[in-house]
Amino acid sequence: MRVFKGEVTTLPPDKSISHRAALIGALSEGTTEITNFSGGFDNQSTLSVLQHAGIAIHQEEIAGPHGRPFRRVVIDSQGLWSFRPPEVALMCNNSGSTMRMFAGILAAQPFRSELIGDSSLMKRPMKRVADPLRLMGADIELSEAGTAPVRINGMRDLKPITYTLPVPSAQVKSLVAFAALHADGESRIIESVLSRDHTEVMLGLESVEEAGQRIIVVPGRKQISAKPFYIPADPSAACFIVALGLLARGSELMIRDVCLNPTRAAFLDILIAAGAGLRIENERIIGGERIGDILVKSSSDIDPLFISDPQVIAIAIDEIPMLAVLSAFATGHFELHNAKELRTKESDRIDALVVNLERLGFSCEQYPDGFVVKGRTRVPSETVELESFDDHRIAMSFAIAGRATESDFDITDIEVVGVSFPNFFELLDSLEV
Ligand code: S3P
């Protein structure tokens, strides 16, 4: 039996906040200092595309408290129109956030640019990017399938927009906000299902609640003054360690300094409601974000998870793979509805979960917007090969289940974990007693 104990102080810095800190730094006038920037491949892709578009960025690793190294990133910019025509197509690798959010900025720059990605990103939907930008007057070209390459013939004079988000997507909300900052007048972005709100918090945008909707107001052509950012630990990474602690009998883990923004921490509420042994401690606000520590004690008797509320799904979307695998292993059951967005992530996550769970002997049924796990009918006697589908969250969800309950599973292309959690295996090894 494997047992995990200890204090976790080396979770990766939050991926969503790291992307935004870099992009907002590039849009700000002056020097932006970012403390604890993520070394994950996705966030490094954002720094790389910014540099290729003429932004001066300095990155260094320095020793932090208790000798723990962290990354400091310094960005120098003259504000909204500091970008320069890139000489190459901008390679976003696996990072949908980089491609989508940077498209909003490039649409407002007076030059041509092109965004490309790896084979997974080149298949993901980009019409949701082009639609609002075209309404603002931008000239955007996509493949016939509505995917990358995203070719942008940028222009300085974007029109302001009032835009109701057709899908709850913080990436789309953010790209519209970034484009709108350059527009000639005030814009409004309306969401009826809330998505993560880091962009609004970090830009200090005003929002009003009206008839069950949230309206975010973006001022046009307002220079932003550079300010420092601190990046807390990533709750989406914490979710894997939480699941490890819950599943592995006799374990107890304290996870420090995690971002607990309510639009990111829904997975904790879901688990607490199911009877998981979790406690939040030491809550505080830093840089407008709620931060705290999570105490996890192994819990063998949680209830099966049933997730169907669209609002909950929007704010727990990245944690659903781990929640599904955790619920399957802890209870034999899991049920998900209203989550067709999961099919548009780094992989088709509904299919990826079902394929792997079935190989592990779980009986599953998938439908367009979800799937159900109906019990485990057999435990394979030989090691089965699981597929990562080149998706970091699929790879880590099954790696955690293997580590916590049985022997490590054999998972294809496991190095994909580096997209968001480069020290994943090193951390698991260090916690095993
Ligand atoms: C993100 C938003 C979500 C999430 C992604 C990161 C962000 O995507 O799945 O991992 O940082 O804004 P969508 O905007 O497509 O929902």
Boltz pocket constraint, residues with backbone or C-beta under 6 A from the ligand:
constraints:
  - pocket:
      binder: B
      contacts: [[A, 15], [A, 16], [A, 17], [A, 19], [A, 97], [A, 168], [A, 169], [A, 170], [A, 171], [A, 172], [A, 174], [A, 196], [A, 317], [A, 318]]
      max_distance: 6.0
